[in-house]
């Protein structure tokens, strides 16, 4: 007997047949499709932006123009960035190892983006609960270096564009080419751009000659060049170098015994060479622009040959510094000294930090020119170009003083006088020289001794040798002041001369280079040298002489 008659067992509904599931699935599929569509569109837009970059910028470097003395010795640069490009084949293999070990251990395996490295960095950063490791490859870093403006803002958008660009770079350049461009472009701190400048700047040698320790030191700076530079923080630099060595050991590039030995070694830097030729460099820069134009000068890579003699320049600098310091050390010298100003520079007080005063210490200048050509052999425009860019050898004008007297006698010898002519050396009324002077005798005018002595009638030769003021004024007045001024101007002095007889004793102001050039009439038999100049020739990067 069937007790369940009329009752049928209900068929069980499967999950995918349920209405709510179907609706949810449909929403999920639509959301996925929309998300995928948006994702593809997002990536496509970033890829198109990456495709718009001009890859020729990767091969373009700002190369400084180099300045050479008359013997071919490099004495300075005209630069924005201190860079010396080199070929990759000249770089030692252990440098490549140090670089890839610390910056991109899978460089030779990936195609611009290291997804394994990204995953590893994410895991390590999550464990540390902070960002301890990045995942940018060498190629990605090169992209950022070549297009700093475009990648100035760091966010997800620029990271995606950077990844596409890195992939594009990998397709356009070989791995060795990428390494070469990277090593020539990257900043290594202390003003050094590129591996060659860094090697020379830190260790005084070419990148070709650096050892494993030096290579590890340089590659350790890349993460934060300014902070880790051994010139700024030796302790942090040492830690960074040791990190590179440990990475090299982990990558089996050095042995355990080598690692232990290297970790015990200190960092040995070369001595920093001071910028002693900065006044010359600035003068050269201005003359280069004048000769070949701003646009051509700005391209860089020029070889600028000058008339400077490096050894003479060194001696001139030392002589100026030594004599000015000697004057400052005199017991009666009561003004600011160079040493005082330097101390304030190193340890400025709160007032000095708020307002930095211009230096007020004793200054001087030196110039030496070739009598025949007018080429500058040595030039010092001041004691410290960093403190003051004012070139006193060219720009400053001071009363010529005793240095003017030879021109008075030169003008006299051009007339009816000769070295044996007799001149009266006796007191002369002050008003004949001074403006508005009415009393007193000549003595205070140009005298370089505390007492004034007179010798009566003497020869012109004696008067010049002993720098006799009254005798000089007498002979100058007899031939006429205008003839003296005319001779000086024909000798190359363009500065205005005072229209009074005190000019005969050097009261008029002129620049040091004007007087130096004017003096060339004496060894040249009355002929002045050519215009004062410092550049002898300019050669462009194609080894073509564009100025001579």
Secondary structure, DSSP 8 states (H G I E B T S, - for coil): --TTTT--------GGGSHHHHHHHHHHHHHHHHHHHHHHHHHHHHHHHHHTS-GGGGG-----EEEE-TTS-EEEEE-SSEE----GGGS-HHHHHHHHHHH-TTTTTSSS--HHHHHHHHHHHHHHTS-------HHHHHHHHHTTTTTSS-SHHHHHHHHHHHHHHHHHS-HHHHHHHHHHH-B-STTEESHHHHHHHHHSS-GGG--HHHHHHHHTTGGGHHHH-TTT-HHHHHHHHHHHHHHHHHTTSS-HHHHHHHHT-----------TTHHHHHHHHHHHHHHH-HHHHHT---EEEES--HHHHHHHHHHHHHHHHHHHTSTT--S--HHHHHHHHHS--HHHHHS-----S----EEEE-TTT-BEEEEE--S-TTT----TTTT-EEE-GGGGHHHHHHHHHTTT--TT-EEEES--BGGGTSTT--SSBTTSSS--SSS----EEEEHHHHHHTT-HHHHHHHHHHH-HHHHHHHHHHTT--S---SSGGGGGT-SEEEHHHHHHHTHHHHTTT---S--B-EEEEE-TTS-EEE-
